[in-house]
Amino acid sequence: RINFSYGDDVVGNATLAWFQDLYVKKPKLDKADSDKSIAITGHRGSAVAGQIMKNGELTDVKIGNTRRGISAALAARIEFIEIDLRSFTGNENDLVLYHDTDLDKLNVPNRFQASGVERIEDLTLSRIRELSYRTKSPRLDRVVLLSEFLDLVSGSNQKIILDLKFASLLDGSKLTAAFEKIAFQLSQHQIGSDRVTIFGDFNILNQWITFLRNRKPVDGFGGRDFQLGYTVLAKHFDNRLDVLLFPSRIFEKLSQLETSHGGTPILVLPVTFASKAMLTRAIERRVEVWVYGTEDANDQNKLKQCGVDGFIVDLPMDFVN
């Protein structure tokens, strides 16, 4: 966990976990049902080996949101497949599968760099179609669109998770337009509401709920019935402080995201936030907890015993095996 890559500023996650175990009073945890079914989610489909460019140097990393990774997750028949969504420039009724704010995992043509392009949001669809990931098979690992992802999964009964990454970059009419593109594509591909979960931080989920509340039901879009997943991001210092000292604040936010149709959101935690104190509160409030950031079987077994309901993993095929 010392090498856990999320949120390495201000307070390290390993330090946070150590303080939490040392100082946070843990309510007595009843023995969780060790035989219960655990939800398994393919993180960004599943990972493929790739590289990222940082400070002029290439470093090996796991890359997600690729067609190959999504196809592997489909073949593994795992229950959930999660992908990240961002917007791009233009009026096309589509979004792009991409996680990062920068383009460092992509093979970017020199003319793009010369024009000062730094984000996927700055690109048009025609330019996005020219991009591929820094993998051994860049021709196979081109950037995927939401419509293409839905084409891949529409023939299966596996559930999908759309993790909304565009909240901080869009506002007003642009944000509403991005939400409408999700509604359009899900309706076009006839993806039932029982197959869709929306992940996001507190702000984006609030905006999503407001969008659904104000939207006129003209096309049979069942967005109000979607399950939500509140992701408590480790890179936000406020979240670290709340988990360490004021965990009740996390659950207060969670309750604000409850809807009459979708019910209580899933609480999505990085592994270093999944302390006994947090998991006990979740059990007391009957909140479902999913954890990401660990592929370690010992971690997963211990967390399952403490009441974790699901894992979001980079290599779901290994987990199934």
N, C-alpha and C positions, 0 to 999 in steps of 0.2 A: 504493500500500500504506500510505501514511501515514494514509489515511482508513479503513483497515480497521477495522471496527466491533467486532470481538470483543476483549474483555479490555483495556480502556483504563486499567487501574489499575496502579500500582507501576512497571512497566516497559513503555513503549509498544512495540507490535509492530514498528514501523519501527526503533526503537532496538535491539531484540533482533536483528532481521535484520542490521543493520549490524555489531553486535558479533560475530555468528556468522561472517559473511563475513570479518571482519578477523582474528579470533583462533583460530577453530576450525580445526584442521588437517584438510584434506580428503584422504582417500585418493583415489588415482587412480581415476577413473570410466571404466569401459569404455563404449564407444559403445553406447547402447541401440538396439534395433531400431526405427527410425523408422517402419516400416510396420506395426507391431503394432496390433491392435485396441484402441481406448480405450473403456472403459466410461463411458457418459454417464448421469448421474442427475439427474432433476428435483428440485431442492431444495424440499421442502415442496410437491411437485407442480410448480408453477411460480408465479412471482410475479405479483401484480396490484398496481396502484397504490393506495395507501391513505394513511392518516394515523395518527399516534400522539399521544396526549395526554401531555405531560410538563411538569410545573410550570405547569399551567394554559394551556399553549400547544400548538397543533397543529403537527406537523412531518410533511412528506411522507416516506413510507417504502415499501418493498416489503413486501407481506403475502403469506404463504403459507398452506398448509393449507386453502384454500378449494375449494369444489366447482368453480368456474370454472377455477381453476388446475390442479386435478387433471384435469379434462376436457381442457384444452389439452395437458397432458403426454401423456395417452392418445392424443389426435389426432396428436401429433408422432411417435408410435411409438418413443419413446426406450426404451432397454433397462430402466432402473430408475426407479421413482417412490418418493421418500422422503417420509415424513410423520412428525410428532411426536405422541407419545401422552402424555396425562395422565389422571389419575383424577378422579372427581367423587363427591360425597356421594350415597349410596344403594346399594341392593342390585342394581341392574340389571346384567345381564351385558354391559356395554359400557364403552368408554373414549371419550375425546374427543380430537379432533385439535387440539392447541394447543401452542405453543412456550414462551411466556413465563411467568414466575412471577406477573406482574401482569395486569391487565385493560385496560391502556392502549390497546390496539389495537381495543378493542370499544366498540360503542355500549351502554352499561350504563344500564338504567333507574334513575331517581333513587331509587326505593325500595330497590334493591339497595345503592346507595352509602350510604343512610341507615342500613342495617342493619350497616354495617361490613365488608361483603364485599370482600376484596382479592385473592383467588386463585380460579382456576377450580375448585380442589379443594374450595372452600367451598360450591359451588353444587350444587343438585339437578338432575336431568335436566330437570324441567319448566322451571326457570329458564334452563338452558343453551339450551333450544329458543327462548327469547326473544331470545337474543343474536345480534348481527350485527357484522361488521367495519366499521371506518370507511373505507369505499370509496364510489365513486360509485354503486354498485349494492348497497346493504346488503340489499335483499330477496333478491338472488341469492347474497349472500356471508354466509349464516348459518353458525354454527359447525357443523362436520361431526362425526359420530360414527364410530367405527371400523367399526361394522356398515354404515353408509352408504358409507364409503370402499370396503369390500370388495364391496358391491353394484356400485359403479362399475367396479371393476377385474376382477371375476370373469369377465366375458365376454372378456377379452383374455388374451394370453400374456405380457404384460409383468411383470417382476419387481417386487416391492415391498420397501421397506426401512422397518422400524418402529423409529424412534428413541425410546428409552424415557427420558422426562424426569421421571419421578416418584420416582426413587430417594431423593432427599434429604428428601422429604415423607412417605414411607410407610415403615413397618417392620413386621416380624413378620407377623401374620396379614393385615394390610391389603395388604402387598406381595405376599404369596402370592395373595391374592384378585385383585389386578390382573393378575398373571401368568396366573391361571386364566381370566380374561376374554379374554385374548389367545388362549389355547388354545381356548376355547369358540368364539369368533368365526371363527377360522381353520378349525376343524373344521366348523362349520355351513356355511361358504361353500366348503368342499372345496378350499381353497387348498393345493396340493402343497408339500412341503418344499423342492423345487428352485426355488420361486419366492420364498422368504422369506429375508431377511437381517435380523438384529437388530443395531442400532447402540446404543452406549451408552458411558459412561465406564467406567473399570476397575471401580469398585465395583458398578455396576448389572449389568455382564456377569458378574461373580463371583456375584452373587445369582441371576441368571438360570440360570447353570450349576448352582448348588446346587439350585434349584427343580426343574430337569429331572432331576437325579440322584435326588432324593427322591420324585419324583412317580410314582405307580403308573400304568402305561400301560393305562388302562381304556377309552379312546375312540379309539385309533389315532392320537393326535396325534403327529406326527413332529418335534417340536421339537428333538430331539437332533441331527437332521441339518441344522439351519439353519446357514447361514453367519453368522459374527459379524463385526462391525466395531468395532474399538476406537478411539473418538474421543478424541484428545488435545486437550482443551479449552484454548484460549489464555487464558481468563479465570482459570485456576488458576495461581497464581504458581509452585507446585512444578513444574508442567509446563514453564513457561518456563525455570526454572533447569536442569531435566534436559536439555531440548533444547539449551540453550546450553553447559552444562559437563559433563553426565553422560548423553549420549544412550543409552548402554548400558542405563540404567535403564528407558527406554521399552521397549526390546526384551525386557528381563527380564520386565516386566509382560505384554507381548504373549505371551511363551512360557507364562506361567501361565494364560492364557486358552485355550490350545490344548485341543481335545477330540478324542477318538478318532473321533467321527463327523463333526464339522464342520471339523476340521483347524485350520490356523493362521488367526486372524482377519485381516481386512483392516486395515491401519493407515490411519486417517482423520486427515488433518492439515489445519489451517488453512494458507493459502498461506505465511505467514511462518515456519512451522515446516518447510517443505519445502526445507531447505537441501541442498547437495550432500553434506554430511557425513551427514545423516539418510538421504538417498536412496541413497547408496553402501552404508551399512549394511543398508538394506532389500534391495538387490540381492544383496549377499553372503549374506544369510540367506533369500533367495527369498521375501521378504514382499511382498505386493501393497500398493501405496500409492495411495490416492485423496485428492484435494485439494479443499478448498472455500474460498470467500472471494475468488475472482477470476473475473471475466467477461472479462478482457482476453485477446485472442487471442495477443498476443506472449508474455505470461506462460505461457499454456497450451502454446504451441509449445516454449518453452524447457524447461518442466517435462516435457513428453513426451520430449524429447531426453535428459533426465536420468534417465528411467526411471519416471516417474509412469504409473500404469495406468488411472486414472479421474479424472473431474472431476464434482463436484457443483455444478450451476449453477442460478441463479435463472430464467434464460430459456433453457431447453433448445431451444425452437423456433428461436431464433437460431443456436444451435450446430449444429443439424441442417442449417439452411439454408446 
